[in-house]
């Protein structure tokens, strides 16, 4: 049986494909272009095009496709892309799965800790955010700035998760991977910071008091492999390390790991808003102190439970 993966060209998807192949597992990658390798198969998530036979009897489907939240400035067009790339793809996948006589054993569907909005310094776990009932869909998010900071992304994630409803109603085990900042030197949250910090230009952002919930790439992959094999686990699971830190603490830890000084003055909020647009208030200046309660209850053992350990291993 194969593991079917969407979003395999992304940072996390590439790492997951490598890890699964290293274990000797068969992988089928759904791609939105003409297949160029034996392990690739075409789908068009926007048009609802997907051959259900590709999913028949799969060991697992891992759905990671979606436009990168921090890849571009948030113009109105890109906000629509962020929504459509998640909602349309998840709907297409869940509908195809629901049509099968032998559906996959589990759908591990990408999600994000953004569902919790701005938690300040208050720790939250999977019980903090009620999910829509299967078969219901929340209203799509409006414009950033219409509500409190963090609520646009929270609305996006709720809409994203709700689209797995057809698979859940068909009796398929569905896990929502509410992922924090995945740390790897290859890119993403940490990768973007490394050049500045190596040049001695690292600095706290905004107040520096906002919490950052993170997880090492190795632990993210380990958690996903464990969730594939846990038949009793469904619903939201926070993929974050058990020790979130403030932005100021993260800045100091990364400076230590690189043996480079950090700037004593924080980057002001107005400068971040000018550079990042809506992303500043939705994802950079808010705090998200997210705890992995369900992973800990499963007995999952983190390889890198503390930030200093994770950065030492990565860098």
C-alpha positions as CSV (number, residue, x, y, z in Angstrom):
1,X,0.0,0.0,0.0
2,X,1.2,3.5,-0.8
3,X,1.2,6.8,1.0
4,X,-0.4,9.4,-1.2
5,X,0.9,13.0,-0.7
6,X,-0.2,16.4,-2.0
7,X,2.1,19.4,-1.7
8,X,5.1,17.2,-2.1
9,X,7.1,20.1,-3.7
10,X,6.8,22.2,-0.6
11,X,9.4,22.4,2.2
12,X,7.6,20.0,4.5
13,X,6.3,17.8,1.7
14,X,9.8,17.2,0.3
15,X,11.2,16.2,3.7
16,X,8.3,13.8,4.3
17,X,8.7,12.1,1.0
18,X,12.4,11.6,1.7
19,X,11.7,10.2,5.1
20,X,9.0,7.8,3.9
21,X,11.2,6.5,1.1
22,X,14.1,6.0,3.5
23,X,11.8,3.7,5.4
24,X,11.1,1.8,2.2
25,X,7.5,3.0,1.8
26,X,5.9,3.5,-1.6
27,X,4.9,7.1,-2.2
28,X,2.5,8.5,-4.8
29,X,2.8,12.3,-5.3
30,X,-0.2,14.2,-6.6
31,X,1.0,17.1,-8.8
32,X,-0.8,19.8,-10.7
33,X,1.3,19.5,-13.9
34,X,2.0,16.7,-16.4
35,X,3.6,13.9,-14.4
36,X,7.3,13.7,-15.0
37,X,8.2,10.7,-12.8
38,X,6.8,7.2,-12.2
39,X,5.6,8.2,-8.7
40,X,3.6,11.2,-9.9
41,X,-0.1,11.4,-10.8
42,X,-2.1,14.4,-12.0
43,X,-4.8,16.2,-10.1
44,X,-6.4,19.6,-10.5
45,X,-7.7,20.7,-7.1
46,X,-9.3,23.9,-8.4
47,X,-11.4,22.1,-11.0
48,X,-12.2,19.1,-8.8
49,X,-10.2,16.7,-11.1
50,X,-8.8,13.6,-9.3
51,X,-9.0,10.0,-10.3
52,X,-10.4,8.3,-7.1
53,X,-8.6,5.1,-8.1
54,X,-5.3,6.7,-7.1
55,X,-6.5,6.7,-3.5
56,X,-8.1,3.3,-3.4
57,X,-6.8,1.3,-0.4
58,X,-3.9,3.7,0.3
59,X,-2.2,3.3,3.7
60,X,-2.6,7.0,4.2
61,X,-3.3,10.3,2.4
62,X,-1.2,13.2,3.6
63,X,-2.7,16.5,2.3
64,X,-0.2,19.4,2.5
65,X,-1.1,21.4,-0.6
66,X,-1.7,25.2,-0.2
67,X,-0.1,28.5,-1.1
68,X,2.5,29.6,1.4
69,X,1.2,32.0,3.9
70,X,4.5,34.0,4.0
71,X,5.5,33.6,0.4
72,X,4.1,36.8,-0.9
73,X,2.7,40.1,0.3
74,X,-1.0,39.9,1.2
75,X,-2.7,41.6,-1.7
76,X,-6.4,41.0,-2.1
77,X,-5.6,38.5,-4.9
78,X,-3.1,36.6,-2.8
79,X,-5.6,36.4,0.1
80,X,-8.0,34.8,-2.3
81,X,-5.3,32.4,-3.4
82,X,-4.5,31.4,0.2
83,X,-8.2,30.5,0.8
84,X,-8.9,28.8,-2.5
85,X,-5.7,26.7,-2.6
86,X,-6.7,25.2,0.7
87,X,-10.5,25.0,0.5
88,X,-10.8,23.8,-3.1
89,X,-8.0,21.2,-2.7
90,X,-9.3,19.7,0.5
91,X,-12.9,19.5,-0.9
92,X,-11.6,17.7,-4.0
93,X,-9.6,15.2,-2.0
94,X,-12.3,14.5,0.6
95,X,-15.0,14.1,-2.0
96,X,-12.9,11.6,-3.9
97,X,-12.1,9.6,-0.8
98,X,-15.8,9.5,0.2
99,X,-16.7,7.9,-3.2
100,X,-14.4,4.8,-2.7
101,X,-15.3,1.3,-1.7
102,X,-11.9,0.9,-0.1
103,X,-11.0,4.3,1.1
104,X,-7.6,5.1,2.6
105,X,-7.0,4.1,6.2
106,X,-6.5,7.7,7.2
107,X,-6.5,11.3,5.8
108,X,-3.9,13.4,7.5
109,X,-5.0,16.9,6.4
110,X,-2.8,19.9,6.7
111,X,-3.9,22.6,9.1
112,X,-2.3,25.3,11.2
113,X,-2.1,26.6,14.7
114,X,-3.5,29.9,13.3
115,X,-6.9,28.4,14.1
116,X,-6.5,29.6,17.7
117,X,-6.0,33.3,16.8
118,X,-4.1,35.5,19.2
119,X,-3.7,33.6,22.5
120,X,-1.4,36.1,24.2
121,X,0.5,34.4,27.0
122,X,-2.4,32.0,27.6
123,X,-1.5,28.4,26.8
124,X,-4.1,26.6,24.6
125,X,-4.5,23.0,23.4
126,X,-6.8,21.1,21.1
127,X,-9.8,21.7,23.3
128,X,-9.6,25.5,22.9
129,X,-11.3,25.8,19.5
130,X,-14.6,24.0,18.8
131,X,-14.7,22.5,15.3
132,X,-17.6,22.8,12.9
133,X,-19.9,19.8,12.8
134,X,-19.3,17.5,9.8
135,X,-21.3,18.7,6.8
136,X,-21.3,22.3,7.9
137,X,-19.0,25.0,6.7
138,X,-18.1,28.2,8.4
139,X,-18.3,31.5,6.6
140,X,-15.1,32.2,4.6
141,X,-12.8,34.8,6.1
142,X,-13.4,38.4,5.2
143,X,-10.8,41.1,4.9
144,X,-7.8,41.2,7.4
145,X,-8.5,44.0,9.8
146,X,-12.2,43.3,9.9
147,X,-11.8,41.7,13.3
148,X,-9.2,41.2,16.1
149,X,-5.7,40.4,15.1
150,X,-5.3,36.8,14.1
151,X,-9.0,36.2,13.3
152,X,-8.6,36.2,9.5
153,X,-6.2,33.3,9.6
154,X,-8.4,31.6,12.2
155,X,-11.3,31.8,9.8
156,X,-9.2,30.5,7.0
157,X,-8.2,27.5,9.0
158,X,-11.7,26.7,10.2
159,X,-12.9,26.8,6.6
160,X,-10.0,24.6,5.5
161,X,-10.7,22.0,8.2
162,X,-14.4,21.9,7.5
163,X,-13.8,20.7,3.9
164,X,-12.8,17.3,5.1
165,X,-16.4,16.7,6.1
166,X,-17.3,14.3,3.2
167,X,-14.4,11.9,4.2
168,X,-15.4,12.0,7.9
169,X,-19.1,11.3,7.0
170,X,-17.9,8.3,5.0
171,X,-16.3,6.9,8.1
172,X,-12.7,7.7,7.2
173,X,-10.4,8.6,10.1
174,X,-9.3,12.2,9.6
175,X,-6.6,14.0,11.5
176,X,-6.1,17.7,11.2
177,X,-2.4,18.6,11.5
178,X,-2.4,21.9,13.3
179,X,1.2,22.7,12.6
180,X,3.3,25.4,14.3
181,X,6.5,26.9,12.9
182,X,8.5,24.0,11.5
183,X,12.2,24.6,12.1
184,X,14.7,23.6,9.4
185,X,17.7,25.4,7.8
186,X,16.3,24.6,4.4
187,X,13.7,27.4,4.5
188,X,10.5,28.5,6.1
189,X,10.4,30.4,9.4
190,X,13.9,29.6,10.5
191,X,15.5,29.6,7.0
192,X,14.4,33.1,6.3
193,X,16.0,34.3,9.5
194,X,19.4,32.7,9.2
195,X,21.0,35.2,6.8
196,X,20.1,38.2,9.0
197,X,21.2,36.5,12.2
198,X,24.4,35.3,10.6
199,X,25.1,38.9,9.7
200,X,24.5,40.0,13.3
201,X,21.2,41.8,12.4
202,X,18.8,39.5,14.2
203,X,16.4,41.4,16.5
204,X,13.1,40.9,18.3
205,X,9.9,41.7,16.4
206,X,7.4,44.2,17.8
207,X,7.1,43.9,21.6
208,X,9.1,40.6,21.6
209,X,6.6,39.3,24.2
210,X,4.5,37.4,21.7
211,X,4.8,33.6,21.9
212,X,6.1,31.4,19.1
213,X,5.1,27.8,18.9
214,X,7.6,25.7,17.0
215,X,8.5,22.2,16.2
216,X,11.7,20.7,14.6
217,X,11.3,19.1,11.2
218,X,12.4,15.7,12.6
219,X,9.7,15.8,15.3
220,X,7.0,16.9,12.8
221,X,7.8,13.9,10.6
222,X,8.0,11.6,13.6
223,X,4.6,12.8,14.8
224,X,3.0,12.3,11.4
225,X,4.4,8.8,11.2
226,X,3.0,8.1,14.7
227,X,-0.4,9.5,13.7
228,X,-0.5,7.2,10.7
229,X,-0.2,4.2,13.0
230,X,-2.7,5.3,15.8
231,X,-6.1,4.1,14.7
232,X,-7.9,5.6,17.7
233,X,-6.7,9.2,17.0
234,X,-8.8,11.6,14.9
235,X,-9.6,15.2,14.9
236,X,-7.2,18.1,15.6
237,X,-3.7,17.4,16.8
238,X,-1.3,20.2,17.6
239,X,2.1,19.6,15.9
240,X,4.2,21.9,18.2
241,X,7.0,21.3,20.7
242,X,5.9,21.4,24.4
243,X,8.0,24.5,25.1
244,X,6.8,27.5,23.2
245,X,9.0,30.6,23.7
246,X,8.5,34.4,23.3
247,X,9.9,36.1,20.3
248,X,12.6,37.8,22.4
249,X,13.6,34.4,23.8
250,X,13.7,32.9,20.3
251,X,15.9,35.8,19.1
252,X,18.4,35.2,21.9
253,X,18.4,31.4,21.4
254,X,19.1,31.7,17.7
255,X,21.9,34.2,18.3
256,X,23.5,31.8,20.8
257,X,23.2,28.9,18.4
258,X,25.0,30.9,15.7
259,X,27.4,32.6,18.1
260,X,26.4,35.9,16.7
261,X,25.2,39.1,18.6
262,X,21.6,40.2,18.2
263,X,20.3,43.8,17.9
264,X,19.3,45.5,21.2
265,X,16.5,47.4,19.6
266,X,13.4,45.6,18.3
267,X,11.9,46.0,14.8
268,X,8.9,48.3,15.4
269,X,5.4,47.1,14.6
270,X,4.8,49.9,12.1
271,X,7.9,48.8,10.0
272,X,6.6,45.2,10.0
273,X,3.2,46.3,8.8
274,X,4.8,48.3,6.1
275,X,6.9,45.4,4.9
276,X,4.4,42.5,5.4
277,X,1.0,44.0,5.1
278,X,-1.8,42.0,6.7
279,X,0.6,39.2,7.6
280,X,2.2,41.3,10.3
281,X,-1.0,41.5,12.5
282,X,-2.2,38.0,11.6
283,X,1.0,36.0,12.1
284,X,4.0,38.0,13.3
285,X,2.8,40.4,16.0
286,X,0.3,38.1,17.7
287,X,1.2,35.4,20.3
288,X,0.3,31.8,19.9
289,X,1.2,29.6,22.9
290,X,0.1,26.3,21.6
291,X,0.6,23.0,23.6
292,X,0.7,19.5,22.0
293,X,-1.6,17.9,24.6
294,X,-2.8,15.0,22.3
295,X,0.7,14.1,21.2
296,X,1.8,14.0,24.9
297,X,-1.2,11.9,25.8
298,X,-0.2,9.5,23.1
299,X,3.2,9.1,24.7
300,X,5.0,10.7,21.7
301,X,8.6,11.4,22.6
302,X,10.0,14.6,21.1
303,X,13.6,14.4,19.9
304,X,13.9,18.1,20.4
305,X,11.5,19.2,23.2
306,X,13.5,22.4,23.9
307,X,14.5,25.2,21.5
308,X,18.2,25.2,22.3
309,X,18.4,21.5,21.6
310,X,16.5,21.9,18.3
311,X,18.6,24.8,17.1
312,X,21.8,22.9,18.0
313,X,20.7,19.9,16.0
314,X,19.6,22.0,13.0
315,X,22.5,24.4,12.9
